[in-house]
Amino acid sequence: MLSVVVITLNEAHNLGRCLDSVSSLATEIIVVDSGSVDGTAEVAASFGAKVLIRPFTTYADQKNWAARQVSQSYVLSLDADESLSPELQEEMAAWKLRVMRADAEHPVAWSMPRLTNYLGNWVRHGGWYPDVKVRLWKAGAGEWQTGAEGKVLHEFWAPHQDHPQAVGHLHSDLWHHSFHTVADHQRQVAKFSALGARDALALGRHVGWGGMWFRPVFQWVKQYFVQGGFRDGKTGWQIAYWSAVASHWKWRQVKHGSQLPSTVGVVRTDALGDNVLTLPMAGALKVLLPDVKVVWIVRAYAQTLVKTSDHVDEVRVWDPEGENPSVLQGLDAVVFAFPEPKLMREAARLGVPVRVGTARRWGSLPWLNRRVWVSRKRSDRHESLQGLRLLHALHIPAMHRFPTVEECSQLTGLNPQGTKTELAALLGVSEDILTRVVVVHPGNHGSAQGWSLDRFRQLILMLIQDNIPVVVTGSSQESRILDPWMDSWISTTDGPVFSAIGRLPFMPFMALLREAKVVVASSTGPLHMAAAMGTPVVGLYRSEAPFWPQRWGPLGQNHQILATEKMGAEGGLDVAPDEVFKAVLQAGPCLAL
């Protein structure tokens, strides 16, 4: 009698709750998926759902296609983040008994109030409740529509002209589990503002500078005061605030939709680790401006690193001692993730149309024409998010679209070449060793508050005593210090420890970091490269600004951070080797045989 249809894309975290709430009512469940990679299809199959794969078009079209696949007389269409409240389940069970009576007249569709949960709180004001939605109808009686041809958002169900009966109403709540964190709301702000701007542009809408700011103010006043959002306390204030932000970004993108750059340069002419933490800008640009060409401007030592990114189209090398203005030529916009004064002046001289940088550095103000007012020196906002914030000057809400550090590792696009077989041959070890190896990188070029060499030695001895193979890495410049240090103790040890100091070209070195089970280092390039490629890392940090991990922590989720304000008597951070050893085992619990 009843078919339940759900359209999905990466909804494994929501879908189980949704399908569980309808399992006792549904004759069949159909899930139309748009290419999920998070296990959504497996969750659907566990509830006996029929899973169909179809590329996403628009919400209305996708839902209409899904509804045409049903075999039962009635359709219940839900979003993956919706579920029937227990009261609505009971009311729908009674509804089924009523519609089965052949002697009764029934509407062709039924609406129901939708109650949204925001950060664990049910929202009953601010225009969010009762958010009445038609979700249930007789198969073939109507379809999803949008306000105008080409629109993406705000689809609604409407009956066909040959089914004029009134829409009935169910009184119990449909639960909407929309926002679990503020980051969830930020992602929706970025997504829906972009889609809303697309719809507005398709309808020929325009907005001036005043509208970009007055419309958000009006939105906030309407939701918080007129619609009573203040009655929901802090939750109501947050919802009104982010609704205003979404309004601003929608109309900002309408205003500047025809002025978005096609070639964007990013200047990052300092260390390797800084480039890794800035590369999420390239991935964000590719997501938000799919046709953009990303040009990365670096010094020579960082070019190989950046060339491994799938999101960077061109790498240009800048020599501070040479005359090479060509690194800025042909750009529609240049974003100074690192405020290189010479390049700022050169960009202004060449007339690069859009020149973006932080306005907190007064010396750069004459050369920039779009300034982002963010303080970076003692900020605890992560460096990657700082970079995404700079992209807001290009009129794209990058930091809202990717609001967490965990998401940024996927945006670096680091993909070094090289197989495990090739790497084992270069190191002179077996491939089996590489399946369990811990990379220890003692050097830091003075760019971070590191750990003493003696403590690194103690850690290595602990690891090899547990038969955990260790590869010690370092650059050829660092070999002048690290080679004598290793020679002083390695001959007296009996365990699987290998030196790759100064022996690996950069690409195989990156491949080693990718293959390692755990990487141990201070806040340096190798730590950040490994973490960005998904390798578990143990990072050693000074806990005070500006060195702290809040700003310079590794990307992704697979890391253990050990931070302290104290410095040891022998120099370096005062972190005990056994603490680091425990952190390594936590990061790679299957290391020891």
C-alpha positions as CSV (number, residue, x, y, z in Angstrom):
1,M,0.0,0.0,0.0
2,L,2.7,2.5,0.9
3,S,6.0,3.2,-0.8
4,V,8.6,5.4,1.0
5,V,11.1,7.2,-1.3
6,V,14.2,9.0,-0.2
7,I,16.8,10.8,-2.3
8,T,20.4,10.7,-0.9
9,L,23.9,11.8,-1.3
10,N,26.4,10.8,1.5
11,E,23.6,10.5,4.1
12,A,24.8,7.4,6.0
13,H,24.7,9.3,9.3
14,N,21.0,10.2,8.9
15,L,19.5,7.5,6.8
16,G,19.2,4.8,9.4
17,R,17.1,6.9,11.7
18,C,14.9,7.9,8.8
19,L,14.3,4.4,7.6
20,D,13.8,2.9,11.0
21,S,10.9,5.3,11.6
22,V,9.0,4.1,8.6
23,S,10.0,0.4,8.6
24,S,6.7,-0.7,10.3
25,L,4.6,1.3,7.9
26,A,6.2,0.8,4.5
27,T,5.4,-1.9,2.0
28,E,8.5,-0.9,0.0
29,I,11.4,1.5,0.5
30,I,13.1,3.1,-2.5
31,V,16.4,5.1,-2.0
32,V,17.6,7.0,-5.1
33,D,21.3,7.8,-4.5
34,S,23.5,10.3,-6.4
35,G,26.8,8.6,-5.9
36,S,27.4,8.4,-2.2
37,V,30.8,7.2,-0.9
38,D,30.1,7.0,2.8
39,G,28.2,3.8,3.0
40,T,24.7,5.2,2.3
41,A,23.7,2.4,0.0
42,E,24.8,-0.2,2.6
43,V,22.6,1.5,5.2
44,A,19.7,1.5,2.8
45,A,20.2,-2.2,2.0
46,S,20.2,-3.1,5.7
47,F,16.6,-1.9,5.9
48,G,15.6,-3.9,2.8
49,A,15.4,-0.8,0.6
50,K,15.7,-0.9,-3.2
51,V,18.7,1.3,-4.1
52,L,18.7,3.0,-7.4
53,I,21.6,5.1,-8.7
54,R,20.9,8.4,-10.6
55,P,23.0,11.5,-11.0
56,F,21.6,14.5,-9.2
57,T,19.7,17.0,-11.4
58,T,17.5,19.2,-9.3
59,Y,15.7,18.4,-6.0
60,A,12.3,18.5,-7.7
61,D,13.3,16.4,-10.7
62,Q,15.1,13.8,-8.5
63,K,12.1,13.4,-6.2
64,N,9.7,13.1,-9.2
65,W,11.9,10.4,-10.8
66,A,12.0,8.6,-7.5
67,A,8.2,8.7,-7.1
68,R,7.7,7.3,-10.5
69,Q,9.6,4.1,-9.5
70,V,7.1,3.0,-6.8
71,S,4.8,0.0,-7.1
72,Q,2.3,0.9,-4.4
73,S,-0.8,3.1,-4.3
74,Y,0.5,5.8,-2.0
75,V,3.9,7.6,-1.7
76,L,5.6,9.0,1.4
77,S,8.6,11.2,0.3
78,L,11.1,12.0,3.0
79,D,14.5,13.7,3.1
80,A,17.2,11.6,4.7
81,D,17.5,13.9,7.7
82,E,13.7,13.6,8.4
83,S,12.0,10.9,10.5
84,L,8.5,10.3,11.7
85,S,7.9,11.1,15.4
86,P,6.4,8.3,17.4
87,E,3.1,10.3,17.4
88,L,3.2,10.6,13.6
89,Q,3.9,6.9,13.3
90,E,0.7,6.2,15.2
91,E,-1.3,8.7,13.2
92,M,-0.1,7.2,10.0
93,A,-1.0,3.7,11.1
94,A,-4.5,5.0,11.7
95,W,-4.4,6.8,8.4
96,K,-3.7,3.5,6.6
97,L,-6.8,1.9,8.2
98,R,-8.9,4.9,7.0
99,V,-7.7,4.9,3.4
100,M,-8.2,1.2,3.1
101,R,-12.0,1.7,3.6
102,A,-13.4,1.7,0.1
103,D,-16.6,3.5,1.2
104,A,-14.8,6.6,2.4
105,E,-13.8,9.8,0.6
106,H,-10.2,10.8,1.0
107,P,-8.0,13.7,-0.1
108,V,-5.3,12.8,-2.7
109,A,-2.5,14.2,-0.5
110,W,-1.7,15.0,3.1
111,S,0.6,17.6,4.7
112,M,2.2,17.5,8.2
113,P,4.0,20.0,10.4
114,R,7.7,19.7,10.4
115,L,9.6,20.3,13.7
116,T,13.4,21.0,13.3
117,N,16.1,20.1,15.8
118,Y,18.9,22.6,16.0
119,L,22.0,21.6,18.0
120,G,19.8,19.4,20.2
121,N,17.0,21.9,20.7
122,W,13.5,21.8,19.1
123,V,12.8,25.1,17.4
124,R,9.2,26.3,17.6
125,H,9.5,29.9,16.6
126,G,11.4,32.2,14.2
127,G,9.3,31.0,11.2
128,W,10.6,27.5,11.6
129,Y,7.4,26.0,13.0
130,P,4.9,24.8,12.0
131,D,6.8,24.3,8.7
132,V,3.9,22.5,7.0
133,K,5.0,20.2,4.2
134,V,3.2,17.8,1.8
135,R,5.0,14.5,2.1
136,L,2.2,11.9,1.5
137,W,0.0,11.5,-1.6
138,K,-1.7,9.0,-3.9
139,A,0.6,7.8,-6.5
140,G,0.3,9.8,-9.7
141,A,-1.9,12.5,-8.1
142,G,0.8,15.2,-8.3
143,E,4.4,16.1,-8.5
144,W,7.2,18.2,-7.2
145,Q,7.5,21.7,-8.7
146,T,9.7,24.7,-8.3
147,G,8.7,28.4,-8.4
148,A,10.2,28.9,-11.9
149,E,11.9,26.9,-14.6
150,G,15.5,26.3,-13.8
151,K,15.2,26.9,-10.1
152,V,16.9,24.5,-7.7
153,L,15.7,25.4,-4.2
154,H,12.2,25.6,-2.6
155,E,10.6,22.7,-4.4
156,F,7.0,22.0,-3.4
157,W,4.4,19.2,-4.1
158,A,1.3,20.2,-6.1
159,P,-1.6,18.1,-7.3
160,H,-2.4,17.6,-11.0
161,Q,-5.3,19.5,-12.4
162,D,-7.3,16.3,-12.7
163,H,-7.0,15.7,-8.9
164,P,-8.5,18.9,-7.5
165,Q,-9.4,17.4,-4.1
166,A,-8.2,19.4,-1.1
167,V,-5.0,18.4,0.6
168,G,-5.6,16.8,4.0
169,H,-3.6,17.3,7.1
170,L,-1.9,15.1,9.6
171,H,-1.4,16.8,13.0
172,S,1.7,15.0,14.5
173,D,5.2,16.3,13.8
174,L,7.6,15.2,11.2
175,W,11.0,15.5,12.8
176,H,13.8,17.3,10.9
177,H,17.2,16.5,12.3
178,S,18.8,19.3,10.3
179,F,21.8,20.7,12.3
180,H,23.9,18.8,14.7
181,T,26.7,21.4,14.9
182,V,27.2,25.1,13.9
183,A,29.4,23.8,11.2
184,D,26.4,22.0,9.7
185,H,24.6,25.3,9.5
186,Q,27.6,27.0,7.9
187,R,27.7,24.4,5.2
188,Q,24.0,24.9,4.5
189,V,24.6,28.7,4.4
190,A,27.3,28.2,1.7
191,K,25.3,25.6,-0.3
192,F,21.9,27.2,-0.2
193,S,23.1,30.7,-0.7
194,A,24.9,29.6,-3.9
195,L,21.8,27.7,-5.1
196,G,19.6,30.7,-4.2
197,A,21.9,33.1,-6.1
198,R,21.7,30.8,-9.1
199,D,17.9,30.8,-8.9
200,A,17.8,34.6,-8.6
201,L,20.1,35.1,-11.5
202,A,18.0,32.7,-13.6
203,L,15.0,34.9,-12.9
204,G,16.9,38.0,-13.8
205,R,17.1,39.4,-10.3
206,H,19.5,42.2,-9.5
207,V,20.7,43.8,-6.3
208,G,22.7,46.9,-5.4
209,W,25.3,47.4,-2.7
210,G,22.7,48.5,-0.2
211,G,20.6,45.4,-0.8
212,M,23.6,43.1,0.1
213,W,23.5,44.6,3.6
214,F,19.9,45.7,4.2
215,R,18.3,42.4,3.2
216,P,20.3,40.4,5.8
217,V,19.3,43.0,8.5
218,F,15.7,42.7,7.5
219,Q,16.0,38.9,7.6
220,W,17.4,39.0,11.1
221,V,14.8,41.4,12.4
222,K,12.0,39.3,10.8
223,Q,13.1,36.0,12.3
224,Y,14.3,37.2,15.7
225,F,11.6,39.7,16.6
226,V,8.6,39.5,14.2
227,Q,8.5,35.7,14.1
228,G,9.4,35.4,17.7
229,G,12.8,33.7,17.4
230,F,13.8,35.4,20.7
231,R,11.4,32.9,22.5
232,D,13.9,30.1,21.6
233,G,16.7,31.9,23.5
234,K,20.2,31.4,22.3
235,T,19.0,28.9,19.6
236,G,16.7,31.6,18.2
237,W,19.5,34.1,18.1
238,Q,21.9,31.7,16.3
239,I,19.3,30.8,13.7
240,A,18.5,34.4,13.0
241,Y,22.2,35.3,12.7
242,W,23.0,32.5,10.3
243,S,19.9,33.2,8.2
244,A,21.1,36.8,7.9
245,V,24.5,35.5,6.8
246,A,22.9,33.2,4.2
247,S,20.9,36.2,2.9
248,H,24.0,38.3,2.6
249,W,25.9,35.6,0.7
250,K,23.0,34.9,-1.6
251,W,22.7,38.6,-2.7
252,R,26.4,39.1,-2.7
253,Q,26.8,36.3,-5.2
254,V,23.9,37.7,-7.2
255,K,25.6,41.1,-7.3
256,H,29.0,39.7,-8.3
257,G,27.9,36.6,-10.2
258,S,29.2,37.9,-13.5
259,Q,32.5,39.1,-12.1
260,L,34.0,35.9,-10.7
261,P,37.6,35.4,-11.8
262,S,38.6,32.6,-14.2
263,T,42.3,32.6,-13.3
264,V,43.3,32.9,-9.6
265,G,46.9,33.1,-8.4
266,V,47.8,32.2,-4.8
267,V,51.1,33.5,-3.4
268,R,52.7,31.3,-0.7
269,T,56.4,32.0,-0.8
270,D,57.5,30.7,2.6
271,A,57.9,27.2,4.1
272,L,56.7,23.8,2.9
273,G,54.4,23.3,5.8
274,D,52.8,26.7,5.2
275,N,52.1,25.7,1.6
276,V,50.4,22.4,2.8
277,L,48.2,24.3,5.2
278,T,47.3,26.8,2.4
279,L,46.6,24.3,-0.3
280,P,43.0,23.8,0.8
281,M,42.4,27.1,-0.9
282,A,43.0,25.4,-4.2
283,G,40.5,22.6,-3.4
284,A,37.9,25.1,-2.3
285,L,38.3,27.2,-5.4
286,K,37.7,24.1,-7.5
287,V,34.6,23.2,-5.6
288,L,33.1,26.7,-5.6
289,L,34.4,27.8,-9.0
290,P,34.6,24.6,-11.0
291,D,36.0,26.2,-14.1
292,V,38.7,28.3,-12.4
293,K,42.4,27.9,-13.2
294,V,44.4,27.8,-10.0
295,V,48.0,29.2,-10.3
296,W,50.3,28.6,-7.3
297,I,53.3,31.0,-6.8
298,V,56.1,29.6,-4.7
299,R,59.8,29.6,-4.2
300,A,61.8,26.9,-6.0
301,Y,62.1,24.5,-3.0
302,A,58.3,24.2,-2.7
303,Q,57.4,23.6,-6.4
304,T,57.7,19.8,-6.4
305,L,55.3,19.6,-3.4
306,V,52.7,21.9,-4.9
307,K,52.9,20.1,-8.3
308,T,51.6,16.9,-6.6
309,S,48.3,18.6,-5.8
310,D,45.5,17.6,-8.1
311,H,43.8,21.0,-7.5
312,V,46.6,23.2,-8.8
313,D,46.7,23.8,-12.5
314,E,50.0,25.6,-12.8
315,V,53.0,26.3,-10.5
316,R,55.1,29.4,-11.0
317,V,58.4,29.8,-9.2
318,W,59.3,33.2,-7.8
319,D,63.0,34.1,-7.3
320,P,63.2,37.1,-4.8
321,E,66.7,38.0,-6.2
322,G,65.6,37.8,-9.9
323,E,63.4,39.8,-12.2
324,N,60.4,37.6,-12.9
325,P,57.2,39.6,-13.1
326,S,55.8,37.0,-15.4
327,V,54.7,35.0,-12.3
328,L,51.8,37.4,-12.0
329,Q,50.9,37.9,-15.6
330,G,47.6,36.7,-17.0
331,L,45.8,36.5,-13.6
332,D,42.3,37.8,-13.0
333,A,43.0,37.8,-9.2
334,V,45.9,37.2,-6.9
335,V,45.4,36.2,-3.3
336,F,48.4,36.9,-1.0
337,A,48.2,34.0,1.5
338,F,51.8,35.1,2.4
339,P,52.2,38.9,2.2
340,E,55.3,39.1,-0.1
341,P,55.9,42.9,-0.4
342,K,57.7,42.7,-3.7
343,L,55.0,40.7,-5.4
344,M,52.3,43.0,-3.9
345,R,53.9,46.0,-5.5
346,E,54.4,44.2,-8.7
347,A,50.8,43.1,-8.8
348,A,49.7,46.7,-8.4
349,R,52.1,47.8,-11.1
350,L,50.9,45.2,-13.6
351,G,47.3,46.1,-12.9
352,V,46.1,42.6,-11.7
353,P,42.4,43.4,-11.4
354,V,41.8,41.8,-8.0
355,R,44.5,41.9,-5.3
356,V,43.5,40.2,-2.0
357,G,45.3,40.2,1.3
358,T,44.9,40.8,5.0
359,A,44.3,44.4,6.0
360,R,46.0,44.0,9.3
361,R,49.4,44.6,7.7
362,W,49.5,48.3,7.1
363,G,52.5,48.2,4.8
364,S,50.5,46.2,2.3
365,L,47.4,48.4,2.2
366,P,48.5,50.6,-0.8
367,W,49.0,47.6,-3.1
368,L,45.7,45.7,-2.3
369,N,42.3,46.6,-3.6
370,R,40.3,43.9,-1.6
371,R,41.2,43.6,2.0
372,V,40.1,41.0,4.6
373,W,40.1,42.3,8.1
374,V,41.4,39.3,10.0
375,S,44.1,39.2,12.7
376,R,46.5,36.3,12.2
377,K,49.4,36.9,14.5
378,R,47.9,35.6,17.8
379,S,44.7,34.2,16.4
380,D,43.7,30.6,17.3
381,R,41.9,30.2,14.0
382,H,43.7,27.4,12.0
383,E,45.9,28.6,9.2
384,S,43.9,26.6,6.6
385,L,40.7,28.4,7.7
386,Q,42.5,31.7,7.6
387,G,43.3,31.0,4.0
388,L,39.7,30.1,3.2
389,R,38.6,33.3,4.8
390,L,40.8,35.3,2.3
391,L,38.8,33.7,-0.5
392,H,35.7,35.6,0.8
393,A,37.1,38.6,-1.0
394,L,36.4,36.8,-4.3
395,H,32.7,36.7,-3.2
396,I,32.7,33.0,-2.5
397,P,31.8,31.7,1.0
398,A,34.8,29.3,1.2
399,M,35.2,29.2,5.0
400,H,31.5,28.5,5.5
401,R,31.5,25.8,2.9
402,F,34.4,24.1,4.7
403,P,34.2,25.2,8.3
404,T,36.3,22.6,10.0
405,V,40.0,21.7,9.9
406,E,39.1,18.0,9.4
407,E,37.6,18.8,6.0
408,C,40.7,20.7,4.8
409,S,42.9,17.6,4.3
410,Q,40.7,16.5,1.4
411,L,41.1,19.9,-0.2
412,T,44.9,19.8,-0.5
413,G,44.7,17.2,-3.3
414,L,48.3,15.9,-2.5
415,N,48.9,12.8,-4.7
416,P,52.6,12.0,-5.0
417,Q,53.7,9.4,-7.5
418,G,55.6,6.2,-6.6
419,T,54.8,2.7,-5.7
420,K,55.6,0.8,-2.5
421,T,57.9,-1.5,-4.5
422,E,59.9,1.5,-5.9
423,L,60.2,3.0,-2.4
424,A,61.4,-0.2,-0.8
425,A,64.1,-0.5,-3.4
426,L,65.3,3.1,-2.8
427,L,65.4,2.5,1.0
428,G,67.0,-1.0,0.7
429,V,64.2,-2.5,2.8
430,S,61.5,-5.1,2.2
431,E,58.0,-4.2,1.4
432,D,56.9,-5.9,4.6
433,I,58.9,-3.3,6.5
434,L,57.0,-0.5,4.8
435,T,53.7,-1.9,5.9
436,R,54.6,-1.3,9.6
437,V,57.1,1.6,9.5
438,V,57.1,4.6,11.7
439,V,58.8,7.6,10.2
440,V,60.7,9.8,12.7
441,H,61.7,13.3,11.4
442,P,63.9,15.0,14.0
443,G,64.8,18.2,12.0
444,N,62.8,21.4,11.8
445,H,65.1,24.0,10.1
446,G,64.5,26.2,13.1
447,S,60.9,26.8,11.9
448,A,59.2,25.2,15.0
449,Q,59.9,24.6,18.7
450,G,61.3,21.1,18.3
451,W,62.3,18.2,20.4
452,S,65.8,17.4,21.4
453,L,67.8,14.8,19.5
454,D,68.4,12.8,22.6
455,R,64.7,12.4,23.2
456,F,64.2,11.4,19.6
457,R,66.9,8.7,20.2
458,Q,65.1,7.4,23.3
459,L,61.8,7.2,21.3
460,I,63.5,5.3,18.5
461,L,65.0,2.8,20.9
462,M,61.6,2.2,22.5
463,L,60.0,1.5,19.1
464,I,62.6,-0.9,17.8
465,Q,62.6,-2.8,21.2
466,D,58.9,-3.5,20.3
467,N,60.1,-4.7,16.9
468,I,58.5,-1.6,15.2
469,P,60.6,-0.6,12.2
470,V,61.7,3.0,12.1
471,V,62.9,5.1,9.2
472,V,64.7,8.3,10.2
473,T,64.3,11.1,7.6
474,G,65.9,14.5,7.0
475,S,67.1,16.7,4.2
476,S,70.6,16.8,2.8
477,Q,71.2,20.1,4.6
478,E,70.1,18.5,7.9
479,S,72.4,15.5,7.3
480,R,75.4,17.5,8.6
481,I,73.9,17.3,12.1
482,L,71.8,14.2,11.9
483,D,74.4,11.8,10.4
484,P,76.9,12.2,13.2
485,W,74.1,12.0,15.7
486,M,72.9,8.6,14.3
487,D,76.4,7.3,13.9
488,S,77.0,7.9,17.6
489,W,74.5,5.4,18.7
490,I,73.0,3.3,15.8
491,S,75.9,0.8,15.8
492,T,75.1,-0.2,19.4
493,T,71.5,-1.0,18.7
494,D,70.0,-4.2,17.5
495,G,66.7,-3.5,15.8
496,P,64.9,-2.4,12.6
497,V,66.1,1.2,12.3
498,F,67.0,2.7,8.9
499,S,68.4,6.1,7.9
500,A,66.9,7.9,4.9
501,I,68.6,11.2,5.8
502,G,69.5,13.0,2.6
503,R,68.9,9.8,0.5
504,L,65.4,10.3,-0.9
505,P,64.4,12.7,-3.7
506,F,61.4,14.8,-2.7
507,M,58.7,12.7,-4.5
508,P,59.8,9.4,-3.0
509,F,60.0,11.2,0.4
510,M,56.4,12.2,0.0
511,A,55.5,8.7,-1.0
512,L,57.2,7.4,2.2
513,L,55.1,9.8,4.3
514,R,52.0,8.5,2.6
515,E,52.9,4.8,3.1
516,A,54.0,5.1,6.8
517,K,51.8,3.9,9.5
518,V,52.7,6.9,11.7
519,V,54.9,9.9,11.3
520,V,56.5,11.7,14.3
521,A,57.7,15.3,13.9
522,S,57.5,18.8,15.2
523,S,55.2,21.2,13.4
524,T,57.1,21.0,10.1
525,G,56.5,20.3,6.5
526,P,56.8,16.5,6.7
527,L,54.2,16.4,9.6
528,H,51.7,18.5,7.6
529,M,52.3,16.6,4.3
530,A,51.7,13.2,6.0
531,A,48.6,14.4,7.8
532,A,47.2,15.9,4.6
533,M,47.6,12.6,2.8
534,G,45.7,10.8,5.6
535,T,48.7,9.3,7.5
536,P,48.4,9.2,11.3
537,V,50.8,11.6,12.9
538,V,52.2,12.5,16.3
539,G,52.9,16.2,16.5
540,L,55.1,18.0,19.0
541,Y,54.1,21.6,19.7
542,R,54.7,24.6,21.8
543,S,51.4,25.3,23.5
544,E,51.7,29.1,23.4
545,A,50.8,31.5,20.7
546,P,52.0,31.9,18.0
547,F,53.3,28.3,17.9
548,W,50.2,26.6,19.2
549,P,48.4,23.7,17.5
550,Q,45.2,25.6,17.4
551,R,46.8,27.7,14.6
552,W,49.3,25.2,13.1
553,G,47.9,21.8,13.9
554,P,48.0,19.0,11.3
555,L,45.0,18.6,8.9
556,G,42.6,15.7,9.0
557,Q,41.6,13.6,11.9
558,N,44.4,11.0,12.3
559,H,46.7,12.7,14.7
560,Q,47.9,12.9,18.3
561,I,49.1,16.3,19.6
562,L,51.5,16.7,22.5
563,A,51.9,20.3,23.5
564,T,53.7,22.0,26.4
565,E,54.9,25.4,27.5
566,K,58.0,23.9,29.1
567,M,61.4,23.6,27.5
568,G,63.8,20.8,28.6
569,A,67.2,21.4,30.1
570,E,68.9,20.0,27.0
571,G,66.8,22.3,24.7
572,G,63.6,21.4,22.9
573,L,60.2,20.8,24.3
574,D,59.9,19.1,27.6
575,V,57.8,16.1,26.5
576,A,58.8,12.7,27.9
577,P,59.7,10.0,25.3
578,D,57.4,7.5,26.9
579,E,54.5,9.9,26.3
580,V,55.3,10.1,22.6
581,F,55.7,6.3,22.5
582,K,52.2,5.9,23.9
583,A,50.9,8.4,21.4
584,V,52.5,6.5,18.5
585,L,50.8,3.3,19.6
586,Q,47.5,5.1,19.9
587,A,47.9,6.5,16.4
588,G,48.9,3.1,15.0
589,P,47.5,0.5,17.3
590,C,48.5,-2.5,15.0
591,L,52.2,-1.6,14.8
592,A,53.7,-4.0,17.2
593,L,53.9,-7.7,16.2
